[in-house]
Amino acid sequence: MANVYRKNDGEMIGVDIGSTSIKVVKLAQVGQNVRIDNYAIVPLRMGAISEGSIDTEEVTNKLKQAFKLLGVKPKTQAAFSLPPISNVASK
């Protein structure tokens, strides 16, 4: 398995921003393996992400909430999954 982590930093998060919730998974590399350490699912209010718009304040606050729940360090590497660009345009 390829090493996707920075040297001397065995932590990474995956973030999925969907139309109804934000899901964050905290991963750790243990030797040649990757382990799921923890995860959080934070619901978004109805309409926070909808066709043609995104409430960036709502999404930012929910991301911060999920990161705090998981104890994510400020410089942790992250991989993001976002809705298709045709569905979202930030204001």
MMTF fields as JSON, N, C-alpha, C and O atoms, coordinates in Angstrom:
{
  "mmtfVersion": "1.0.0",
  "mmtfProducer": "UNKNOWN",
  "numBonds": 363,
  "numAtoms": 364,
  "numGroups": 91,
  "numChains": 1,
  "numModels": 1,
  "chainsPerModel": [1],
  "groupsPerChain": [91],
  "chainIdList": ["A"],
  "bondAtomList": [4, 2, 8, 6, 12, 10, 16, 14, 20, 18, 24, 22, 28, 26, 32, 30, 36, 34, 40, 38, 44, 42, 48, 46, 52, 50, 56, 54, 60, 58, 64, 62, 68, 66, 72, 70, 76, 74, 80, 78, 84, 82, 88, 86, 92, 90, 96, 94, 100, 98, 104, 102, 108, 106, 112, 110, 116, 114, 120, 118, 124, 122, 128, 126, 132, 130, 136, 134, 140, 138, 144, 142, 148, 146, 152, 150, 156, 154, 160, 158, 164, 162, 168, 166, 172, 170, 176, 174, 180, 178, 184, 182, 188, 186, 192, 190, 196, 194, 200, 198, 204, 202, 208, 206, 212, 210, 216, 214, 220, 218, 224, 222, 228, 226, 232, 230, 236, 234, 240, 238, 244, 242, 248, 246, 252, 250, 256, 254, 260, 258, 264, 262, 268, 266, 272, 270, 276, 274, 280, 278, 284, 282, 288, 286, 292, 290, 296, 294, 300, 298, 304, 302, 308, 306, 312, 310, 316, 314, 320, 318, 324, 322, 328, 326, 332, 330, 336, 334, 340, 338, 344, 342, 348, 346, 352, 350, 356, 354, 360, 358],
  "bondOrderList": [1, 1, 1, 1, 1, 1, 1, 1, 1, 1, 1, 1, 1, 1, 1, 1, 1, 1, 1, 1, 1, 1, 1, 1, 1, 1, 1, 1, 1, 1, 1, 1, 1, 1, 1, 1, 1, 1, 1, 1, 1, 1, 1, 1, 1, 1, 1, 1, 1, 1, 1, 1, 1, 1, 1, 1, 1, 1, 1, 1, 1, 1, 1, 1, 1, 1, 1, 1, 1, 1, 1, 1, 1, 1, 1, 1, 1, 1, 1, 1, 1, 1, 1, 1, 1, 1, 1, 1, 1, 1],
  "groupList": [{"groupName": "MET", "atomNameList": ["N", "CA", "C", "O"], "elementList": ["N", "C", "C", "O"], "formalChargeList": [0, 0, 0, 0], "bondAtomList": [1, 0, 2, 1, 3, 2], "bondOrderList": [1, 1, 2], "singleLetterCode": "M", "chemCompType": "L-PEPTIDE LINKING"}, {"groupName": "ALA", "atomNameList": ["N", "CA", "C", "O"], "elementList": ["N", "C", "C", "O"], "formalChargeList": [0, 0, 0, 0], "bondAtomList": [1, 0, 2, 1, 3, 2], "bondOrderList": [1, 1, 2], "singleLetterCode": "A", "chemCompType": "L-PEPTIDE LINKING"}, {"groupName": "ASN", "atomNameList": ["N", "CA", "C", "O"], "elementList": ["N", "C", "C", "O"], "formalChargeList": [0, 0, 0, 0], "bondAtomList": [1, 0, 2, 1, 3, 2], "bondOrderList": [1, 1, 2], "singleLetterCode": "N", "chemCompType": "L-PEPTIDE LINKING"}, {"groupName": "VAL", "atomNameList": ["N", "CA", "C", "O"], "elementList": ["N", "C", "C", "O"], "formalChargeList": [0, 0, 0, 0], "bondAtomList": [1, 0, 2, 1, 3, 2], "bondOrderList": [1, 1, 2], "singleLetterCode": "V", "chemCompType": "L-PEPTIDE LINKING"}, {"groupName": "TYR", "atomNameList": ["N", "CA", "C", "O"], "elementList": ["N", "C", "C", "O"], "formalChargeList": [0, 0, 0, 0], "bondAtomList": [1, 0, 2, 1, 3, 2], "bondOrderList": [1, 1, 2], "singleLetterCode": "Y", "chemCompType": "L-PEPTIDE LINKING"}, {"groupName": "ARG", "atomNameList": ["N", "CA", "C", "O"], "elementList": ["N", "C", "C", "O"], "formalChargeList": [0, 0, 0, 0], "bondAtomList": [1, 0, 2, 1, 3, 2], "bondOrderList": [1, 1, 2], "singleLetterCode": "R", "chemCompType": "L-PEPTIDE LINKING"}, {"groupName": "LYS", "atomNameList": ["N", "CA", "C", "O"], "elementList": ["N", "C", "C", "O"], "formalChargeList": [0, 0, 0, 0], "bondAtomList": [1, 0, 2, 1, 3, 2], "bondOrderList": [1, 1, 2], "singleLetterCode": "K", "chemCompType": "L-PEPTIDE LINKING"}, {"groupName": "ASP", "atomNameList": ["N", "CA", "C", "O"], "elementList": ["N", "C", "C", "O"], "formalChargeList": [0, 0, 0, 0], "bondAtomList": [1, 0, 2, 1, 3, 2], "bondOrderList": [1, 1, 2], "singleLetterCode": "D", "chemCompType": "L-PEPTIDE LINKING"}, {"groupName": "GLY", "atomNameList": ["N", "CA", "C", "O"], "elementList": ["N", "C", "C", "O"], "formalChargeList": [0, 0, 0, 0], "bondAtomList": [1, 0, 2, 1, 3, 2], "bondOrderList": [1, 1, 2], "singleLetterCode": "G", "chemCompType": "PEPTIDE LINKING"}, {"groupName": "GLU", "atomNameList": ["N", "CA", "C", "O"], "elementList": ["N", "C", "C", "O"], "formalChargeList": [0, 0, 0, 0], "bondAtomList": [1, 0, 2, 1, 3, 2], "bondOrderList": [1, 1, 2], "singleLetterCode": "E", "chemCompType": "L-PEPTIDE LINKING"}, {"groupName": "ILE", "atomNameList": ["N", "CA", "C", "O"], "elementList": ["N", "C", "C", "O"], "formalChargeList": [0, 0, 0, 0], "bondAtomList": [1, 0, 2, 1, 3, 2], "bondOrderList": [1, 1, 2], "singleLetterCode": "I", "chemCompType": "L-PEPTIDE LINKING"}, {"groupName": "SER", "atomNameList": ["N", "CA", "C", "O"], "elementList": ["N", "C", "C", "O"], "formalChargeList": [0, 0, 0, 0], "bondAtomList": [1, 0, 2, 1, 3, 2], "bondOrderList": [1, 1, 2], "singleLetterCode": "S", "chemCompType": "L-PEPTIDE LINKING"}, {"groupName": "THR", "atomNameList": ["N", "CA", "C", "O"], "elementList": ["N", "C", "C", "O"], "formalChargeList": [0, 0, 0, 0], "bondAtomList": [1, 0, 2, 1, 3, 2], "bondOrderList": [1, 1, 2], "singleLetterCode": "T", "chemCompType": "L-PEPTIDE LINKING"}, {"groupName": "LEU", "atomNameList": ["N", "CA", "C", "O"], "elementList": ["N", "C", "C", "O"], "formalChargeList": [0, 0, 0, 0], "bondAtomList": [1, 0, 2, 1, 3, 2], "bondOrderList": [1, 1, 2], "singleLetterCode": "L", "chemCompType": "L-PEPTIDE LINKING"}, {"groupName": "GLN", "atomNameList": ["N", "CA", "C", "O"], "elementList": ["N", "C", "C", "O"], "formalChargeList": [0, 0, 0, 0], "bondAtomList": [1, 0, 2, 1, 3, 2], "bondOrderList": [1, 1, 2], "singleLetterCode": "Q", "chemCompType": "L-PEPTIDE LINKING"}, {"groupName": "PRO", "atomNameList": ["N", "CA", "C", "O"], "elementList": ["N", "C", "C", "O"], "formalChargeList": [0, 0, 0, 0], "bondAtomList": [1, 0, 2, 1, 3, 2], "bondOrderList": [1, 1, 2], "singleLetterCode": "P", "chemCompType": "L-PEPTIDE LINKING"}, {"groupName": "PHE", "atomNameList": ["N", "CA", "C", "O"], "elementList": ["N", "C", "C", "O"], "formalChargeList": [0, 0, 0, 0], "bondAtomList": [1, 0, 2, 1, 3, 2], "bondOrderList": [1, 1, 2], "singleLetterCode": "F", "chemCompType": "L-PEPTIDE LINKING"}],
  "groupTypeList": [0, 1, 2, 3, 4, 5, 6, 2, 7, 8, 9, 0, 10, 8, 3, 7, 10, 8, 11, 12, 11, 10, 6, 3, 3, 6, 13, 1, 14, 3, 8, 14, 2, 3, 5, 10, 7, 2, 4, 1, 10, 3, 15, 13, 5, 0, 8, 1, 10, 11, 9, 8, 11, 10, 7, 12, 9, 9, 3, 12, 2, 6, 13, 6, 14, 1, 16, 6, 13, 13, 8, 3, 6, 15, 6, 12, 14, 1, 1, 16, 11, 13, 15, 15, 10, 11, 2, 3, 1, 11, 6],
  "groupIdList": [1, 2, 3, 4, 5, 6, 7, 8, 9, 10, 11, 12, 13, 14, 15, 16, 17, 18, 19, 20, 21, 22, 23, 24, 25, 26, 27, 28, 29, 30, 31, 32, 33, 34, 35, 36, 37, 38, 39, 40, 41, 42, 43, 44, 45, 46, 47, 48, 49, 50, 51, 52, 53, 54, 55, 56, 57, 58, 59, 60, 61, 62, 63, 64, 65, 66, 67, 68, 69, 70, 71, 72, 73, 74, 75, 76, 77, 78, 79, 80, 81, 82, 83, 84, 85, 86, 87, 88, 89, 90, 91],
  "secStructList": [7, 7, 7, 7, 1, 7, 6, 6, 7, 7, 3, 3, 3, 3, 3, 3, 3, 7, 1, 1, 3, 3, 3, 3, 3, 3, 3, 3, 3, 3, 6, 6, 3, 3, 3, 3, 3, 3, 3, 3, 3, 3, 3, 7, 7, 6, 6, 1, 3, 3, 6, 6, 3, 3, 7, 2, 2, 2, 2, 2, 2, 2, 2, 2, 2, 2, 2, 2, 2, 2, 6, 7, 7, 6, 6, 7, 3, 3, 3, 3, 3, 7, 7, 7, 6, 6, 6, 7, 7, 7, 7],
  "xCoordList": [0.836, 0.0, 0.885, 1.872, 0.525, 1.291, 1.093, 0.013, 2.123, 2.041, 1.427, 2.031, 0.226, -0.462, -0.3, -0.874, 0.474, 0.67, 1.993, 2.959, 2.033, 3.286, 4.248, 3.828, 5.513, 6.533, 6.324, 6.096, 6.404, 6.274, 4.897, 4.759, 3.899, 2.538, 1.598, 1.289, 1.149, 0.328, -1.151, -1.9, -1.613, -3.037, -3.541, -2.847, -4.758, -5.405, -6.908, -7.393, -7.643, -9.099, -9.688, -9.102, -10.837, -11.634, -12.916, -13.534, -13.328, -14.51, -15.447, -15.044, -16.706, -17.733, -18.796, -19.507, -18.902, -19.918, -21.065, -20.931, -22.186, -23.367, -24.459, -24.256, -25.606, -26.693, -27.425, -28.121, -27.283, -27.999, -27.08, -27.527, -25.798, -24.889, -23.437, -23.108, -22.581, -21.136, -20.62, -20.898, -19.873, -19.299, -17.784, -17.186, -17.163, -15.709, -15.204, -15.734, -14.181, -13.556, -12.099, -11.406, -11.646, -10.259, -9.496, -9.854, -8.438, -7.649, -6.265, -5.748, -5.673, -4.305, -3.561, -4.116, -2.312, -1.484, -0.74, -0.059, -0.89, -0.22, 0.606, 0.081, 1.907, 2.762, 2.339, 2.292, 2.033, 1.589, 0.065, -0.464, -0.638, -2.097, -2.681, -2.024, -3.927, -4.669, -5.818, -6.522, -5.995, -7.022, -7.979, -7.553, -9.264, -10.242, -10.203, -10.519, -9.816, -9.747, -11.091, -11.477, -11.812, -13.066, -13.809, -13.24, -15.064, -15.827, -16.899, -17.266, -17.393, -18.485, -19.404, -18.958, -20.69, -21.696, -22.476, -23.107, -22.422, -23.084, -24.15, -23.827, -25.416, -26.474, -26.431, -26.063, -26.817, -26.981, -28.463, -29.311, -28.763, -30.172, -30.681, -29.915, -31.951, -32.566, -32.324, -32.625, -31.782, -31.539, -30.169, -29.862, -29.333, -27.994, -27.189, -26.418, -27.379, -26.791, -27.927, -28.525, -28.214, -29.302, -28.899, -27.832, -29.743, -29.421, -29.082, -29.906, -27.857, -27.447, -26.948, -26.514, -26.989, -26.51, -25.945, -26.276, -25.081, -24.506, -24.401, -23.928, -24.84, -24.717, -23.34, -23.173, -22.361, -20.978, -20.789, -19.963, -21.528, -21.421, -21.897, -21.247, -23.016, -23.551, -22.562, -22.271, -22.051, -21.125, -19.829, -19.313, -19.302, -18.082, -18.279, -17.428, -19.393, -19.658, -19.798, -19.319, -20.448, -20.623, -19.296, -19.039, -18.451, -17.115, -16.31, -15.675, -16.339, -15.629, -16.145, -15.367, -17.455, -18.062, -17.552, -17.182, -17.533, -17.059, -15.577, -15.17, -14.773, -13.339, -13.101, -12.227, -13.878, -13.726, -14.102, -13.414, -15.185, -15.6, -14.506, -14.329, -13.773, -12.746, -11.361, -10.442, -11.198, -9.884, -8.894, -7.724, -9.357, -8.511, -7.497, -7.85, -6.231, -5.16, -5.236, -5.689, -4.798, -4.907, -4.253, -4.785, -3.125, -2.431, -2.601, -1.753, -3.68, -3.959, -4.291, -5.026, -3.748, -4.069, -5.529, -6.058, -6.164, -7.566, -7.832, -7.232, -8.747, -9.262, -10.753, -11.45, -11.252, -12.648, -13.441, -12.928, -14.719, -15.694, -16.803, -17.378, -17.094, -18.086, -19.183, -18.98, -20.352, -21.403, -20.914, -20.007, -21.497, -21.102, -21.229, -22.182, -20.274, -20.246, -21.509, -21.894, -22.164, -23.388, -24.511, -25.492, -24.395, -25.437, -25.196, -26.127, -23.961, -23.626, -22.82, -21.877, -23.211, -22.431, -22.404, -23.46, -21.224, -21.164, -21.543, -21.36, -22.075, -22.483, -21.405, -21.563],
  "yCoordList": [-1.177, 0.0, 1.246, 1.321, 2.196, 3.44, 4.25, 4.243, 4.934, 5.773, 7.111, 7.88, 7.383, 8.638, 9.664, 10.751, 9.328, 10.2, 10.929, 10.416, 12.13, 12.863, 12.119, 11.386, 12.306, 11.687, 12.097, 13.269, 11.118, 11.31, 11.801, 12.297, 11.685, 12.073, 10.964, 10.855, 10.158, 9.001, 9.257, 8.343, 10.471, 10.781, 11.454, 12.261, 11.098, 11.692, 11.618, 10.727, 12.554, 12.491, 12.443, 12.942, 11.844, 11.858, 12.601, 12.367, 13.497, 14.323, 14.173, 14.338, 13.856, 13.765, 14.805, 14.697, 15.809, 16.844, 16.526, 16.614, 16.156, 15.814, 16.842, 17.848, 16.61, 17.58, 17.531, 18.485, 16.429, 16.311, 16.206, 16.405, 15.892, 15.734, 15.838, 15.77, 16.007, 15.979, 14.774, 14.62, 13.929, 12.75, 12.9, 13.225, 12.659, 12.758, 11.462, 10.995, 10.887, 9.682, 10.006, 10.61, 9.602, 9.838, 8.535, 7.501, 8.592, 7.418, 7.51, 8.601, 6.359, 6.312, 5.209, 4.138, 5.465, 4.446, 3.707, 4.309, 2.393, 1.531, 0.537, -0.442, 0.808, -0.01, 0.16, 1.282, -0.929, -0.895, -0.812, -0.769, -0.79, -0.808, 0.553, 1.39, 0.753, 1.955, 1.515, 0.549, 2.243, 1.894, 3.075, 4.23, 2.78, 3.817, 4.021, 3.108, 5.213, 5.526, 5.971, 5.581, 6.796, 7.352, 7.982, 8.166, 8.307, 8.99, 9.857, 9.661, 10.818, 11.683, 11.942, 12.098, 11.985, 12.365, 13.525, 13.395, 14.662, 15.872, 16.276, 16.553, 16.31, 16.675, 18.152, 19.008, 18.425, 19.805, 20.14, 19.265, 21.4, 21.808, 21.663, 21.783, 21.409, 21.252, 22.513, 23.619, 22.349, 23.472, 24.121, 25.053, 23.645, 24.231, 24.041, 24.914, 22.894, 22.642, 22.195, 21.14, 22.998, 22.67, 23.104, 23.686, 22.824, 23.173, 24.65, 25.522, 24.906, 26.265, 27.082, 28.216, 26.547, 27.361, 26.506, 25.33, 27.138, 26.513, 27.561, 28.673, 27.207, 28.092, 27.833, 26.934, 28.622, 28.377, 28.513, 27.808, 29.393, 29.536, 28.268, 27.798, 27.713, 26.469, 25.318, 24.584, 25.166, 24.076, 24.234, 23.255, 25.453, 25.709, 25.374, 24.725, 25.811, 25.537, 24.042, 23.548, 23.326, 21.876, 21.141, 20.163, 21.602, 21.007, 21.203, 20.269, 22.414, 22.686, 21.792, 21.283, 21.607, 20.756, 19.315, 18.7, 18.787, 17.417, 17.29, 16.313, 18.274, 18.24, 18.274, 17.575, 19.087, 19.176, 17.848, 17.393, 17.229, 15.935, 14.883, 14.046, 14.93, 13.934, 14.335, 13.517, 15.559, 16.015, 16.13, 15.777, 16.621, 16.76, 17.879, 18.985, 17.573, 18.562, 19.563, 19.206, 20.812, 21.847, 21.51, 21.89, 20.815, 20.557, 19.118, 18.603, 18.483, 17.117, 17.107, 17.967, 16.132, 15.982, 15.55, 14.829, 15.996, 15.663, 15.36, 15.948, 14.428, 14.132, 14.438, 13.998, 15.193, 15.632, 15.008, 14.755, 14.764, 14.362, 15.406, 15.667, 15.997, 17.067, 16.717, 15.877, 17.351, 17.146, 17.592, 18.42, 17.061, 17.502, 19.016, 19.612, 19.631, 21.087, 21.607, 22.755, 20.781, 21.232, 21.433, 22.11, 20.86, 21.003, 22.144, 22.594, 22.623, 23.604, 24.763, 24.558, 25.964, 27.159, 28.018, 28.423, 28.303, 29.075, 30.52, 31.059, 31.131, 32.539, 33.425, 34.646],
  "zCoordList": [0.0, 0.0, 0.0, 0.732, -0.811, -0.892, 0.384, 0.974, 0.794, 1.97, 1.572, 0.825, 2.072, 1.746, 2.859, 2.792, 3.873, 5.006, 4.912, 4.347, 5.47, 5.551, 6.459, 7.355, 6.231, 7.067, 8.523, 8.821, 9.423, 10.865, 11.295, 12.413, 10.47, 10.858, 10.415, 9.228, 11.329, 10.98, 11.082, 11.43, 10.792, 10.913, 9.638, 9.02, 9.27, 8.099, 8.323, 9.02, 7.73, 7.807, 6.405, 5.445, 6.316, 5.101, 5.408, 6.447, 4.517, 4.734, 3.546, 2.395, 3.843, 2.803, 3.114, 4.113, 2.26, 2.431, 1.486, 0.265, 2.071, 1.287, 1.469, 2.148, 0.878, 0.956, 2.293, 2.642, 3.057, 4.325, 5.549, 6.679, 5.325, 6.466, 6.025, 4.841, 7.032, 6.831, 7.601, 8.79, 6.92, 7.551, 7.548, 6.523, 8.709, 8.833, 9.45, 10.458, 8.839, 9.37, 9.669, 8.85, 10.84, 11.262, 11.06, 11.626, 10.246, 9.897, 10.509, 10.745, 10.762, 11.265, 10.535, 10.288, 10.19, 9.565, 10.669, 11.499, 10.655, 11.626, 10.811, 10.281, 10.723, 9.864, 8.422, 7.918, 7.754, 6.358, 6.244, 5.133, 7.356, 7.356, 7.708, 8.327, 7.302, 7.668, 8.566, 8.272, 9.668, 10.639, 10.805, 10.811, 10.938, 11.258, 12.763, 13.526, 13.191, 14.614, 15.162, 16.264, 14.388, 14.867, 13.697, 12.621, 13.904, 12.865, 13.505, 14.663, 12.734, 13.182, 12.003, 10.866, 12.295, 11.299, 11.897, 12.946, 11.212, 11.701, 10.682, 9.527, 11.101, 10.154, 9.777, 10.581, 8.536, 8.063, 8.082, 7.907, 8.292, 8.243, 6.813, 5.857, 6.677, 5.365, 4.537, 4.985, 3.337, 2.445, 2.574, 1.832, 3.508, 3.652, 2.367, 1.968, 1.733, 0.417, -0.479, -0.268, -1.469, -2.396, -3.793, -3.989, -4.742, -6.125, -6.253, -5.981, -6.672, -6.959, -5.789, -5.99, -4.545, -3.434, -2.305, -2.157, -1.515, -0.336, 0.758, 0.52, 1.946, 3.1, 3.702, 4.526, 3.286, 3.694, 5.208, 5.788, 5.842, 7.302, 8.005, 8.939, 7.568, 8.14, 7.957, 8.902, 6.743, 6.448, 7.247, 7.787, 7.327, 8.089, 9.564, 10.172, 10.138, 11.552, 11.823, 12.844, 10.921, 11.099, 10.933, 11.635, 10.007, 9.867, 11.149, 11.638, 11.688, 12.938, 14.063, 14.87, 14.109, 15.129, 15.007, 16.007, 13.797, 13.573, 13.926, 14.554, 13.526, 13.827, 15.336, 15.849, 16.038, 17.491, 18.15, 19.063, 17.692, 18.233, 18.102, 18.988, 16.993, 16.712, 17.212, 17.189, 17.656, 18.1, 16.96, 17.109, 15.824, 14.643, 14.859, 15.268, 14.578, 14.708, 13.545, 12.457, 13.764, 12.726, 11.384, 10.341, 11.378, 10.119, 9.631, 8.903, 10.028, 9.597, 8.108, 7.622, 7.39, 5.972, 5.832, 6.678, 4.761, 4.549, 3.085, 2.185, 2.874, 1.539, 1.581, 2.496, 0.594, 0.59, -0.537, -1.627, -0.242, -1.246, -1.192, -0.135, -2.348, -2.423, -3.41, -4.287, -3.282, -4.274, -5.655, -5.747, -6.718, -8.069, -8.208, -7.706, -8.885, -9.049, -9.715, -9.492, -10.53, -11.19, -10.181, -10.49, -8.974, -7.971, -7.006, -6.338, -6.92, -5.89, -6.486, -7.25, -6.121, -6.461, -5.206, -4.719, -4.673, -3.426, -3.673, -4.764, -2.628, -2.707, -2.181, -2.165]
}
